């Protein structure tokens, strides 16, 4: 009987000690290194871009900085889809993409056949066969499925309509310019992380690319993609549109995973 009383008393004491113990730390309580999980946040899409285009770097305006040092605003990163494409998650992602971009997306506007846009704007053209959209003048990547650049008058040197196809919603993106061209991530990284990279201004397309690169390549925001670059380049590309041949100005966009992630116009 005495042993049973002692046992019960010990259990009561242990229970009291357990109630006074601190709770186990959660992940948010664990201090992380400064580089852990680092990803660039993005500014509002309305942020302006200076002259220069893809080959000369993009926008100069710096985004507002929060107390933790990250750039404020995440419109483009919010549009960045999860990397998984298969299974149930991939099914719902493709179903959402087929419904078209969100109202705050840079390519939410839609035009009909025969419409003409001013330079510096982009819109969707839906329900028109790709073969009816001028002449194919470039493809990215060069082999396999991807994006196609189509020119309404390839022999002209004046501003005219261009269309880019290959988006998940089945609609082309229409722009106006005298010249349009693809620019791959490898070229972007050579410029951004090369010897002159520290002197280049950083704009919305740069920050959008950093968000994509961090997700796909699993590297810090200030480091190149590395060995995963071929995988990133399969469905990620820049497009620059110039209002005239030889112009230092350009409207630029970043395409990723079947969507227009960011657009910046002068």
N, C-alpha and C positions, 0 to 999 in steps of 0.2 A: 504493500500500500504506500509506504514511504517513497519507494522508487517511482511509482506512478505519479505521486505529487511532485517530485523533483523534475521528472520529465515534462510534465505539463507546465511547470514554472519556467523551465528553460525555453520551451516553445514560445511562451508569451513574451519573454524577453527578446528573443530573436525577431518576433513579429514587430515589436516596438522599435527595434533598431532598424529594421528594413523600412519602416515608415519615415524615419528620420534621415535616411540616406538620400543624397542628391540624385536627381534623375540622370539617366544615361545621356551623354551628349548626342545631339543630332548632327547631321552633316553640316548644317548651317553654322554650328558652333565651332567646327574644326577650322583652325586658321590655315589658310592656303598660301603657297608661295605667290609672289607677285605675278609670275608668268602663268600660273595654273589656270586653265580654262579661259585664257585671254582671247577676246574676240572684239573686233572693231564694231561699234555701234554706228548707225548711219543718220545723216541729217535729213531734214524734211526735203522731199523731192523738189520743192520750189526753189531750193538753193540754187543760185546762178552758177554758170560755168564760164571761165574766161576763154579767150581765144587760144587756139593751139591744137585742139583735137586729140585723137588717140596717140599720135606719134609725138606730141609735144607735152603730154600730161593733161590732166583735167583739173577743173575748178580750183580756185584759190581760197575762197571763203572758208574759214574754219568754223566747224560746228561748235555750239555752246558746249562747255565742258562741265561735267558734274563733279561732285566732291571726290568721287573715287577715280577721276581722271578719264573716264570714258566719255566719248562724244555723245551729246544728247540727241534724241530722235532715232527711231528705229523703223521707219516706214518700209525701207527695202529689206531689212533683215526679217521683218514680220512676214514679208512675202516669200522668204526663202523656205522652200518646202523641205520636209524631212528627207534624209538621204535614201531611206528605204523605198524601193519601187515594187517589190513583190508582195505576195500575201494580201491579207485583209487591209493593212495600212496602205499598201500600194494601190489597191482597188479604190478606196475612198479618196486617195490623193488624186488619182486620174479622173474620178467622177467629179471632184470639185474643180479640177482644171478645165474640164469640158464645159463647165458652166460659164467660163470666162473670168476675166480679172475682176477684182473688187473695185468698188467705186473710187477708192483712193489710189488705184494703180495708175501709172503714167500712161498706160495704153487702154484705159477704160472707154474712151470715146470711140464711136463707130461711124463709118461713112459707107455710102453706097457706091455701086459701080459708076465710074466716070467722074467721081468727085476729085477735086484738086485741093491739096493742103498747102498752106504757106510753109516756108522753110522754118524749121525749129519746132514743128509739131509732129505727133505720131498718132495714128488711129488704126483701128481694126477694120478690115474688110472681110466680111463673112459671106459664105454661100456662093463664092465664085471659084470655078475650077482653076487650079494652079496654072494650067496650060493657057488660060485666057489672060494671064497677067504678064504680058510682055515676054521678053527673052531672058532665059537663064544666063547670067553672066558670071556667077561665082557660086561655089558650094562649100559649106563647112560642116564637118570635115570633108576632105575631098572624096573620101570613099565612105560608103555606108549611109545610114540615115542621119539626118541632121538638118541644118538650115540652108535655105537656098535664097540667093539674091537675084531678083528679076528686075529688068530694066525696060521701061516703056518705049524707049527710043535709044538703043545702044550706040547708034552712030552720031548722036547729038552731043554737043558740049554745053548746052544751056540747061537751066533747071527744068526738071521733069519728075514724074512719079517713079518711085522705086517701091518694090514690095519685098518683104522678107517672109518666107514661109517656113514651116517646120514646128509650129507651136502646138501645144497639147490641145488647145480648144479648136483647132482646125481652121482658124482665121489667119489671114495674112496681116502683117503690119505694114502700113503705107506711110511713106515719108516723101519729101520733095528735096531735090538737090541736083547739082551738076555732076557730082561724083559720090559714089558710095562704095565702101570697102570693108571687108572683114579684117580683124586684127586678133591674132591668137594669144592665149595666156602666156606662152613662152616669150613673145616679144614684149608684152607688158612687163613681165618679171625682169627681163634684161634691162629695161629702162628703169623700173622702180627700184630694183635691188643692185643695180650696177653702180660704178663709181660716182655717177652724177645723180643718183637717186635721191640723195639727201637734199639736193638743191631744187628738186621738182616740187611744185605745189601739190597738195592733196585735195581732191574733190569728192563728190558723191559717188562717182564710179569707182574710184580707188577704194573707198570705204566699203562699197558693196562687194567688190572683188575680195577684199580682206575677209569679209564675213563668209563668202562662199569658200574661199581657200581654207579658212580655219575649220569649216565643217567637213570638207572633203579630204583635205590633206592632214588634218590633225596636227597643225603646227601653230606656233605663236603668230600674232598678227604682224610682227615685224620681220618675219623670216619667209624665204621663198618656199614654194610648195614641196620641192625636193622630188623624191622618187615617185610620188603619186601624181606628178604633173600630167603624164599621159592620160591617166584616168580623169583628171579634172578637165583636160582639154577635149575630151570626147563630146561634151555637151555644153561647154562654156566658151563664149566668144564675144568680142567687142565688135561694134559696128559704128563706123564714122561716116557722116554725111556732110558734104561740103556744099555751100551755096554757089560757088563758082570755082573753076579750075585755078589752082594756085592760091586760093583764099586761106588765110590763117585761122579762120573761124570754122567751127564744125559743131554739129549736133551729134552726140554720142550716146550709145546705149550698151548695156551689158545684158546678154542673153545667157540663161542658164536653165538646164533641165526642162526645156520646152516652154519657158516663160520669159517675158521681158522684165528683168529684175530692177533695172534702174535706167533712167533717161535724163540726160542733161543737155540743155540747149543754151547758146549764148544769149 
